[in-house]
Amino acid sequence: MAVHPFKCKLPDGSVVGSSYDNLSAVMIASSYFAMLQQMSPQTGGVHAVTVYDASDVAIAVIGKEAAPTQTAPADPVPTLASLQPDSSGNWSTEVVLSGSNFLPTSEILANGTPVTTKTYISATELRCVVPASAAGPYQVTVRNGSQTSNALTFTAL
């Protein structure tokens, strides 16, 4: 077996190493990782010990790297273009909302209150049934998570 210089980088940034064959370097790192896990169980132990070759290329990771911080993509901002019809005196009227960036999870709001009967048709169309409510104007918006569209007015007659 060929012997090469290897080093193990520890989570605190320190490095231990010498000349070992690949298998010996990984075995030493594994033993060191196990020892560190037992020494710090209250903190969840050490996440990983990495073995590097002479040119600083990682050849083995014992344990697991800390998970990268993931951020969810921002919800798209919905835009309302039209309401058809934009007024009605019939409480069972279906209203078609046209616009953009609608999602299956989009909420339709009337004066800030969610409309419960809604249907997602596409990214440019939602439908809802006008709930029985008092006559007057209602500001209609669409919300995707924390993003809210511009408002259009629906008038209940």
C-alpha positions in Angstrom: 0.0 0.0 0.0 1.2 3.5 -0.9 1.7 5.9 2.0 0.9 9.6 1.5 0.6 12.6 3.8 -2.9 13.0 5.0 -4.6 15.3 7.5 -7.9 15.3 9.3 -9.5 18.7 9.8 -11.6 18.8 13.0 -14.7 20.9 13.5 -12.8 23.5 15.6 -10.4 24.1 12.7 -7.5 22.2 14.1 -5.7 19.7 12.0 -4.1 16.3 12.9 -2.1 14.3 10.4 0.9 12.4 9.3 1.7 9.9 6.5 -0.9 7.1 6.2 -2.4 5.0 3.5 -6.0 5.8 2.6 -7.6 3.2 4.8 -5.5 4.1 7.9 -6.3 7.8 7.5 -10.0 7.1 7.4 -9.8 4.7 10.3 -7.9 7.2 12.4 -10.5 9.9 11.5 -13.4 7.6 12.4 -11.9 6.8 15.8 -11.3 10.4 16.5 -14.9 11.3 15.5 -16.3 8.6 17.8 -14.1 9.9 20.7 -15.4 13.4 20.1 -19.0 12.3 20.0 -18.6 10.7 23.4 -16.9 13.7 24.9 -19.7 16.2 23.9 -23.1 14.3 24.0 -24.9 17.2 25.5 -24.2 19.4 22.5 -25.2 16.7 20.0 -21.6 15.8 19.4 -19.3 16.8 16.6 -20.9 17.0 13.1 -18.0 15.8 11.0 -14.3 15.1 10.7 -12.9 15.5 7.2 -9.8 13.7 5.8 -7.8 15.6 3.2 -5.0 14.4 0.9 -1.7 16.2 0.5 -3.2 18.6 -2.0 -6.1 19.6 0.4 -8.7 17.6 -1.5 -11.3 16.0 0.8 -11.2 12.3 0.4 -13.6 11.3 3.3 -16.1 12.9 5.6 -16.9 11.0 8.8 -20.2 12.1 10.3 -22.3 14.6 8.5 -21.7 18.1 7.5 -23.9 20.7 9.1 -27.0 21.1 6.9 -26.8 24.3 4.7 -29.3 26.9 5.6 -32.1 26.7 3.1 -34.5 29.4 2.3 -37.7 28.9 0.6 -38.3 30.8 -2.6 -40.3 34.0 -2.0 -43.9 33.7 -2.8 -44.7 35.5 -6.1 -46.6 38.7 -5.8 -50.0 38.2 -7.3 -51.5 40.9 -9.6 -55.3 41.4 -10.1 -56.3 42.7 -13.6 -60.0 42.3 -13.5 -63.1 40.9 -11.8 -66.0 39.6 -13.9 -68.6 40.7 -13.0 -67.4 43.5 -10.8 -70.9 43.9 -9.2 -73.9 41.7 -8.4 -77.0 41.5 -6.4 -77.1 37.7 -6.7 -75.3 36.1 -3.7 -74.6 32.9 -5.7 -72.7 34.7 -8.5 -69.4 33.2 -9.6 -66.8 35.9 -10.0 -63.8 35.3 -12.2 -60.5 36.9 -11.1 -58.0 37.5 -13.8 -54.4 38.4 -13.2 -51.0 36.8 -12.7 -48.9 34.7 -10.3 -51.9 32.9 -8.8 -51.1 29.6 -7.0 -53.3 26.7 -6.0 -52.8 27.9 -2.4 -53.7 31.6 -3.2 -56.3 33.1 -0.9 -59.0 35.5 -2.1 -59.8 38.2 0.4 -62.8 40.5 0.5 -62.1 43.5 2.8 -59.3 41.4 4.3 -61.5 38.4 5.1 -60.8 35.1 3.2 -63.5 34.0 0.8 -64.0 30.4 1.5 -65.5 29.2 -1.8 -62.7 29.6 -4.3 -61.3 27.5 -7.2 -57.8 27.7 -8.7 -58.1 27.5 -12.5 -54.6 28.6 -13.5 -51.8 31.0 -12.7 -53.9 33.7 -14.4 -57.4 32.7 -13.2 -59.2 32.2 -9.9 -62.9 31.8 -9.3 -65.0 32.4 -6.2 -68.7 32.6 -5.2 -69.8 35.8 -3.8 -70.8 35.1 -0.1 -74.0 36.6 1.3 -73.0 39.9 2.7 -74.1 43.5 3.2 -74.5 45.7 0.2 -71.6 48.0 -0.6 -68.1 48.0 -2.0 -65.6 45.2 -1.2 -61.9 45.5 -1.8 -60.8 42.2 -3.3 -57.2 41.1 -3.1 -55.3 37.8 -3.7 -52.7 36.7 -1.2 -49.8 34.2 -1.7 -48.3 33.7 1.7 -47.0 37.1 2.8 -47.5 38.7 -0.7 -50.8 40.5 -1.4 -52.0 41.8 -4.8 -53.4 45.2 -5.7 -57.1 45.7 -4.8 -60.0 45.8 -7.1 -63.5 46.7 -6.1 -66.5 44.4 -6.2 -69.8 46.0 -5.4 -72.5 44.0 -3.7 -75.9 45.4 -4.7 
